[in-house]
């Protein structure tokens, strides 16, 4: 004959205590698990947002490369030769495409068609979509070879006037849009300068070919740099999480 032991009130209280404690622990583990999942999700979302913002900041490098390649490829279809230099930051107009008379800064009549086409293609590619939003300043730079100029202002003045001639030519013969283009800060996009012989493409100039390569017009595309606000917005994402 089986006998069932009678559970005392004290034992019932103890069992209830352990059952309740076990339930509490289980609930806490579930809560911790949910919090962990939530934190992981938030961190992943923050990482995604930060990555997207950083990609947007660094996208300018890629846009510049694609812009210069598109300009060069389009001009190549028209038989106009330009070069890409300085790590995809400069569109170079060599003397074979634009050759000024010795000690002169006026655009030669026989070179006008090529220079018009270059100006048209630059403006067209630059104003497609939001391409121009990624650029800060576009410099039209004049350069000479190392031999001294007979002009009063020397090579520096000669190169500057040549760059100004190109700018005026594009503004007057291609489109007045050149003078109206601005960057995101509202500053004028185009600027002009001359460097004379101070920034040679060929350092050791001995032959006529060396001189020819240094006589050029460079169109330098500088991209928009990240502002302190751009970085602050990224840091703020971490602070909020």
KOLDODO-762842 format. One record per residue (C-alpha): x, y, z; residue in one letter; residue number from 1. Coordinates in Angstrom, 2 decimals, padded with zeros to 5 digits. Layout:
BEGIN
kolza u->X; v->Y; w->Z; kevex->a; dolum->NUM
...
//
This chain:
BEGIN
kolza u->000.00; v->000.00; w->000.00; kevex->x; dolum->1
kolza u->001.37; v->003.38; w->-001.08; kevex->x; dolum->2
kolza u->001.39; v->006.32; w->001.23; kevex->x; dolum->3
kolza u->001.65; v->009.92; w->-000.03; kevex->x; dolum->4
kolza u->003.57; v->012.23; w->002.19; kevex->x; dolum->5
kolza u->001.63; v->015.28; w->003.20; kevex->x; dolum->6
kolza u->003.29; v->018.53; w->002.09; kevex->x; dolum->7
kolza u->003.57; v->021.00; w->004.86; kevex->x; dolum->8
kolza u->002.66; v->024.68; w->004.45; kevex->x; dolum->9
kolza u->006.34; v->025.61; w->004.81; kevex->x; dolum->10
kolza u->007.31; v->023.36; w->001.92; kevex->x; dolum->11
kolza u->004.54; v->024.82; w->-000.24; kevex->x; dolum->12
kolza u->005.87; v->028.32; w->000.42; kevex->x; dolum->13
kolza u->009.39; v->027.23; w->-000.51; kevex->x; dolum->14
kolza u->008.23; v->025.64; w->-003.79; kevex->x; dolum->15
kolza u->006.23; v->028.74; w->-004.67; kevex->x; dolum->16
kolza u->009.28; v->030.87; w->-003.97; kevex->x; dolum->17
kolza u->011.51; v->028.89; w->-006.32; kevex->x; dolum->18
kolza u->008.87; v->028.80; w->-009.04; kevex->x; dolum->19
kolza u->008.42; v->032.56; w->-008.81; kevex->x; dolum->20
kolza u->012.18; v->033.13; w->-008.78; kevex->x; dolum->21
kolza u->012.58; v->030.91; w->-011.84; kevex->x; dolum->22
kolza u->009.86; v->032.86; w->-013.65; kevex->x; dolum->23
kolza u->011.58; v->036.13; w->-012.78; kevex->x; dolum->24
kolza u->014.92; v->034.85; w->-014.08; kevex->x; dolum->25
kolza u->013.29; v->033.64; w->-017.29; kevex->x; dolum->26
kolza u->011.62; v->037.01; w->-017.77; kevex->x; dolum->27
kolza u->014.88; v->038.83; w->-017.11; kevex->x; dolum->28
kolza u->016.69; v->036.67; w->-019.64; kevex->x; dolum->29
kolza u->014.02; v->037.40; w->-022.23; kevex->x; dolum->30
kolza u->014.26; v->041.12; w->-021.49; kevex->x; dolum->31
kolza u->018.06; v->041.03; w->-021.74; kevex->x; dolum->32
kolza u->017.83; v->039.11; w->-025.00; kevex->x; dolum->33
kolza u->015.38; v->041.64; w->-026.43; kevex->x; dolum->34
kolza u->017.56; v->044.55; w->-025.32; kevex->x; dolum->35
kolza u->020.61; v->042.90; w->-026.88; kevex->x; dolum->36
kolza u->018.81; v->042.35; w->-030.16; kevex->x; dolum->37
kolza u->017.60; v->045.97; w->-030.10; kevex->x; dolum->38
kolza u->021.08; v->047.33; w->-029.37; kevex->x; dolum->39
kolza u->022.60; v->045.22; w->-032.15; kevex->x; dolum->40
kolza u->019.94; v->046.44; w->-034.55; kevex->x; dolum->41
kolza u->020.53; v->050.06; w->-033.57; kevex->x; dolum->42
kolza u->024.30; v->049.68; w->-033.95; kevex->x; dolum->43
kolza u->023.86; v->048.10; w->-037.35; kevex->x; dolum->44
kolza u->021.52; v->050.90; w->-038.38; kevex->x; dolum->45
kolza u->023.96; v->053.51; w->-037.10; kevex->x; dolum->46
kolza u->026.81; v->051.84; w->-038.96; kevex->x; dolum->47
kolza u->024.69; v->051.82; w->-042.11; kevex->x; dolum->48
kolza u->023.87; v->055.53; w->-041.72; kevex->x; dolum->49
kolza u->027.49; v->056.44; w->-041.01; kevex->x; dolum->50
kolza u->028.69; v->054.38; w->-043.96; kevex->x; dolum->51
kolza u->026.20; v->056.06; w->-046.27; kevex->x; dolum->52
kolza u->027.28; v->059.51; w->-045.07; kevex->x; dolum->53
kolza u->030.96; v->058.71; w->-045.48; kevex->x; dolum->54
kolza u->030.30; v->057.31; w->-048.93; kevex->x; dolum->55
kolza u->028.51; v->060.52; w->-049.87; kevex->x; dolum->56
kolza u->031.48; v->062.55; w->-048.65; kevex->x; dolum->57
kolza u->034.03; v->060.47; w->-050.56; kevex->x; dolum->58
kolza u->031.85; v->060.10; w->-053.66; kevex->x; dolum->59
kolza u->033.26; v->063.38; w->-054.98; kevex->x; dolum->60
kolza u->036.54; v->061.64; w->-055.87; kevex->x; dolum->61
kolza u->034.69; v->059.15; w->-058.05; kevex->x; dolum->62
kolza u->032.50; v->061.84; w->-059.61; kevex->x; dolum->63
kolza u->035.58; v->063.87; w->-060.58; kevex->x; dolum->64
kolza u->037.23; v->060.83; w->-062.18; kevex->x; dolum->65
kolza u->034.09; v->059.95; w->-064.13; kevex->x; dolum->66
kolza u->033.60; v->063.59; w->-065.17; kevex->x; dolum->67
kolza u->037.09; v->063.95; w->-066.61; kevex->x; dolum->68
kolza u->036.90; v->060.58; w->-068.36; kevex->x; dolum->69
kolza u->033.56; v->061.49; w->-069.91; kevex->x; dolum->70
kolza u->034.90; v->064.84; w->-071.13; kevex->x; dolum->71
kolza u->037.99; v->063.19; w->-072.62; kevex->x; dolum->72
kolza u->036.04; v->060.36; w->-074.28; kevex->x; dolum->73
kolza u->033.47; v->062.75; w->-075.76; kevex->x; dolum->74
kolza u->036.14; v->065.06; w->-077.14; kevex->x; dolum->75
kolza u->037.99; v->062.07; w->-078.57; kevex->x; dolum->76
kolza u->034.91; v->061.30; w->-080.67; kevex->x; dolum->77
kolza u->035.25; v->064.79; w->-082.18; kevex->x; dolum->78
kolza u->038.95; v->064.29; w->-082.81; kevex->x; dolum->79
kolza u->039.99; v->066.78; w->-080.11; kevex->x; dolum->80
kolza u->042.93; v->065.66; w->-077.99; kevex->x; dolum->81
kolza u->043.00; v->066.41; w->-074.25; kevex->x; dolum->82
kolza u->044.82; v->064.61; w->-071.46; kevex->x; dolum->83
kolza u->043.96; v->063.64; w->-067.89; kevex->x; dolum->84
kolza u->046.74; v->064.36; w->-065.40; kevex->x; dolum->85
kolza u->047.59; v->064.76; w->-061.71; kevex->x; dolum->86
kolza u->045.69; v->061.72; w->-060.48; kevex->x; dolum->87
kolza u->042.44; v->062.54; w->-062.27; kevex->x; dolum->88
kolza u->042.28; v->066.13; w->-061.08; kevex->x; dolum->89
kolza u->043.40; v->067.99; w->-064.22; kevex->x; dolum->90
kolza u->042.09; v->068.13; w->-067.78; kevex->x; dolum->91
kolza u->045.14; v->069.15; w->-069.78; kevex->x; dolum->92
kolza u->044.90; v->071.00; w->-073.11; kevex->x; dolum->93
kolza u->048.25; v->070.29; w->-074.78; kevex->x; dolum->94
kolza u->049.93; v->072.57; w->-077.29; kevex->x; dolum->95
kolza u->049.00; v->070.14; w->-080.05; kevex->x; dolum->96
kolza u->045.38; v->071.18; w->-079.46; kevex->x; dolum->97
kolza u->045.90; v->074.82; w->-078.45; kevex->x; dolum->98
kolza u->049.15; v->076.49; w->-079.50; kevex->x; dolum->99
kolza u->049.66; v->080.19; w->-078.82; kevex->x; dolum->100
kolza u->052.08; v->082.22; w->-080.89; kevex->x; dolum->101
kolza u->055.40; v->082.86; w->-079.20; kevex->x; dolum->102
kolza u->055.03; v->085.56; w->-076.51; kevex->x; dolum->103
kolza u->051.36; v->086.03; w->-077.46; kevex->x; dolum->104
kolza u->048.24; v->085.27; w->-075.45; kevex->x; dolum->105
kolza u->045.51; v->085.64; w->-078.08; kevex->x; dolum->106
kolza u->043.67; v->082.46; w->-079.09; kevex->x; dolum->107
kolza u->044.84; v->081.64; w->-082.65; kevex->x; dolum->108
kolza u->042.06; v->081.67; w->-085.23; kevex->x; dolum->109
kolza u->042.96; v->078.21; w->-086.50; kevex->x; dolum->110
kolza u->042.55; v->076.77; w->-082.96; kevex->x; dolum->111
kolza u->039.14; v->078.29; w->-082.25; kevex->x; dolum->112
kolza u->037.04; v->075.31; w->-083.36; kevex->x; dolum->113
kolza u->038.87; v->072.92; w->-081.03; kevex->x; dolum->114
kolza u->038.63; v->075.33; w->-078.10; kevex->x; dolum->115
kolza u->034.92; v->075.88; w->-078.71; kevex->x; dolum->116
kolza u->034.30; v->072.14; w->-078.68; kevex->x; dolum->117
kolza u->036.27; v->071.72; w->-075.44; kevex->x; dolum->118
kolza u->034.27; v->074.50; w->-073.80; kevex->x; dolum->119
kolza u->030.97; v->073.03; w->-074.97; kevex->x; dolum->120
kolza u->031.75; v->069.52; w->-073.73; kevex->x; dolum->121
kolza u->033.07; v->070.69; w->-070.33; kevex->x; dolum->122
kolza u->029.93; v->072.75; w->-069.74; kevex->x; dolum->123
kolza u->027.58; v->069.99; w->-070.91; kevex->x; dolum->124
kolza u->029.15; v->067.27; w->-068.74; kevex->x; dolum->125
kolza u->029.56; v->069.56; w->-065.75; kevex->x; dolum->126
kolza u->025.90; v->070.59; w->-065.70; kevex->x; dolum->127
kolza u->024.42; v->067.12; w->-066.15; kevex->x; dolum->128
kolza u->022.34; v->066.11; w->-063.13; kevex->x; dolum->129
kolza u->024.01; v->067.17; w->-059.88; kevex->x; dolum->130
kolza u->027.58; v->066.74; w->-061.12; kevex->x; dolum->131
kolza u->028.57; v->070.33; w->-060.39; kevex->x; dolum->132
kolza u->027.48; v->069.92; w->-056.75; kevex->x; dolum->133
kolza u->030.62; v->067.88; w->-056.09; kevex->x; dolum->134
kolza u->033.07; v->070.59; w->-057.22; kevex->x; dolum->135
kolza u->034.36; v->073.56; w->-055.29; kevex->x; dolum->136
kolza u->036.45; v->075.45; w->-057.85; kevex->x; dolum->137
kolza u->037.57; v->074.84; w->-061.43; kevex->x; dolum->138
kolza u->040.84; v->076.62; w->-062.20; kevex->x; dolum->139
kolza u->041.90; v->077.54; w->-065.72; kevex->x; dolum->140
kolza u->045.69; v->077.57; w->-065.41; kevex->x; dolum->141
kolza u->048.26; v->078.87; w->-067.86; kevex->x; dolum->142
kolza u->051.76; v->077.33; w->-068.04; kevex->x; dolum->143
kolza u->054.87; v->078.15; w->-070.08; kevex->x; dolum->144
kolza u->058.22; v->076.49; w->-070.69; kevex->x; dolum->145
kolza u->061.36; v->077.51; w->-068.83; kevex->x; dolum->146
kolza u->062.66; v->079.92; w->-071.47; kevex->x; dolum->147
kolza u->062.16; v->083.59; w->-070.50; kevex->x; dolum->148
kolza u->059.38; v->085.60; w->-072.11; kevex->x; dolum->149
kolza u->060.10; v->088.88; w->-073.90; kevex->x; dolum->150
kolza u->056.90; v->090.37; w->-072.50; kevex->x; dolum->151
kolza u->057.09; v->092.95; w->-069.72; kevex->x; dolum->152
kolza u->055.46; v->090.69; w->-067.12; kevex->x; dolum->153
kolza u->057.54; v->087.66; w->-068.09; kevex->x; dolum->154
kolza u->056.33; v->084.07; w->-068.13; kevex->x; dolum->155
kolza u->054.04; v->084.59; w->-065.16; kevex->x; dolum->156
kolza u->052.17; v->087.39; w->-066.89; kevex->x; dolum->157
kolza u->052.13; v->085.57; w->-070.24; kevex->x; dolum->158
kolza u->050.67; v->082.38; w->-068.72; kevex->x; dolum->159
kolza u->048.07; v->084.38; w->-066.79; kevex->x; dolum->160
kolza u->046.91; v->086.27; w->-069.86; kevex->x; dolum->161
kolza u->046.66; v->083.02; w->-071.82; kevex->x; dolum->162
kolza u->044.44; v->081.51; w->-069.14; kevex->x; dolum->163
kolza u->042.30; v->084.67; w->-069.14; kevex->x; dolum->164
kolza u->042.01; v->084.44; w->-072.93; kevex->x; dolum->165
kolza u->040.67; v->080.88; w->-072.66; kevex->x; dolum->166
kolza u->038.19; v->081.92; w->-069.97; kevex->x; dolum->167
kolza u->036.95; v->084.93; w->-071.96; kevex->x; dolum->168
kolza u->036.72; v->082.78; w->-075.09; kevex->x; dolum->169
kolza u->034.52; v->080.17; w->-073.40; kevex->x; dolum->170
kolza u->032.34; v->082.78; w->-071.75; kevex->x; dolum->171
kolza u->031.89; v->084.85; w->-074.93; kevex->x; dolum->172
kolza u->031.95; v->082.19; w->-077.65; kevex->x; dolum->173
kolza u->030.48; v->079.14; w->-075.89; kevex->x; dolum->174
kolza u->028.07; v->080.29; w->-073.18; kevex->x; dolum->175
kolza u->027.65; v->083.00; w->-070.57; kevex->x; dolum->176
kolza u->026.74; v->080.12; w->-068.25; kevex->x; dolum->177
kolza u->030.46; v->079.94; w->-067.52; kevex->x; dolum->178
kolza u->030.23; v->083.21; w->-065.59; kevex->x; dolum->179
kolza u->027.07; v->082.14; w->-063.74; kevex->x; dolum->180
kolza u->028.04; v->078.70; w->-062.48; kevex->x; dolum->181
kolza u->028.43; v->078.58; w->-058.69; kevex->x; dolum->182
kolza u->029.32; v->075.93; w->-056.12; kevex->x; dolum->183
kolza u->027.09; v->074.90; w->-053.23; kevex->x; dolum->184
kolza u->028.44; v->077.75; w->-051.10; kevex->x; dolum->185
kolza u->027.31; v->080.27; w->-053.72; kevex->x; dolum->186
kolza u->030.86; v->081.13; w->-054.83; kevex->x; dolum->187
kolza u->031.68; v->081.37; w->-058.52; kevex->x; dolum->188
kolza u->032.83; v->078.02; w->-059.86; kevex->x; dolum->189
kolza u->035.54; v->079.15; w->-062.29; kevex->x; dolum->190
kolza u->038.79; v->080.88; w->-061.46; kevex->x; dolum->191
kolza u->041.83; v->081.83; w->-063.55; kevex->x; dolum->192
kolza u->045.54; v->081.88; w->-062.81; kevex->x; dolum->193
kolza u->048.99; v->081.64; w->-064.35; kevex->x; dolum->194
kolza u->052.05; v->079.76; w->-063.09; kevex->x; dolum->195
kolza u->054.60; v->080.60; w->-065.76; kevex->x; dolum->196
kolza u->057.37; v->078.01; w->-065.73; kevex->x; dolum->197
kolza u->057.01; v->077.21; w->-061.99; kevex->x; dolum->198
kolza u->054.97; v->074.00; w->-062.38; kevex->x; dolum->199
kolza u->056.51; v->072.15; w->-065.30; kevex->x; dolum->200
kolza u->055.08; v->068.93; w->-066.68; kevex->x; dolum->201
kolza u->058.66; v->068.03; w->-067.67; kevex->x; dolum->202
kolza u->061.24; v->069.05; w->-065.08; kevex->x; dolum->203
kolza u->064.41; v->068.67; w->-067.14; kevex->x; dolum->204
kolza u->063.72; v->070.73; w->-070.26; kevex->x; dolum->205
kolza u->066.32; v->070.20; w->-072.98; kevex->x; dolum->206
kolza u->064.53; v->069.46; w->-076.22; kevex->x; dolum->207
kolza u->061.85; v->071.25; w->-078.19; kevex->x; dolum->208
kolza u->059.49; v->068.41; w->-077.25; kevex->x; dolum->209
kolza u->060.14; v->069.11; w->-073.55; kevex->x; dolum->210
kolza u->059.34; v->072.79; w->-074.08; kevex->x; dolum->211
kolza u->056.19; v->071.93; w->-076.02; kevex->x; dolum->212
kolza u->054.82; v->069.69; w->-073.24; kevex->x; dolum->213
kolza u->055.25; v->072.46; w->-070.69; kevex->x; dolum->214
kolza u->053.37; v->075.05; w->-072.77; kevex->x; dolum->215
kolza u->049.80; v->074.14; w->-071.92; kevex->x; dolum->216
kolza u->046.47; v->075.09; w->-070.39; kevex->x; dolum->217
kolza u->045.38; v->072.99; w->-067.41; kevex->x; dolum->218
kolza u->041.78; v->072.91; w->-066.23; kevex->x; dolum->219
kolza u->042.01; v->071.81; w->-062.59; kevex->x; dolum->220
kolza u->038.88; v->070.39; w->-060.95; kevex->x; dolum->221
kolza u->038.93; v->070.73; w->-057.15; kevex->x; dolum->222
kolza u->036.25; v->068.76; w->-055.33; kevex->x; dolum->223
kolza u->034.09; v->069.91; w->-052.45; kevex->x; dolum->224
kolza u->035.76; v->068.96; w->-049.18; kevex->x; dolum->225
kolza u->033.79; v->067.67; w->-046.16; kevex->x; dolum->226
kolza u->032.82; v->070.49; w->-043.83; kevex->x; dolum->227
kolza u->032.94; v->070.42; w->-040.04; kevex->x; dolum->228
kolza u->029.16; v->070.10; w->-040.15; kevex->x; dolum->229
kolza u->029.47; v->066.91; w->-042.21; kevex->x; dolum->230
kolza u->031.70; v->065.37; w->-039.55; kevex->x; dolum->231
kolza u->029.51; v->066.69; w->-036.72; kevex->x; dolum->232
kolza u->026.46; v->064.99; w->-038.19; kevex->x; dolum->233
kolza u->028.28; v->061.66; w->-038.28; kevex->x; dolum->234
kolza u->029.48; v->062.01; w->-034.67; kevex->x; dolum->235
kolza u->025.95; v->062.98; w->-033.63; kevex->x; dolum->236
kolza u->024.67; v->059.65; w->-034.97; kevex->x; dolum->237
kolza u->026.93; v->057.82; w->-032.50; kevex->x; dolum->238
kolza u->025.96; v->060.10; w->-029.63; kevex->x; dolum->239
kolza u->022.28; v->059.45; w->-030.25; kevex->x; dolum->240
kolza u->022.85; v->055.71; w->-030.04; kevex->x; dolum->241
//
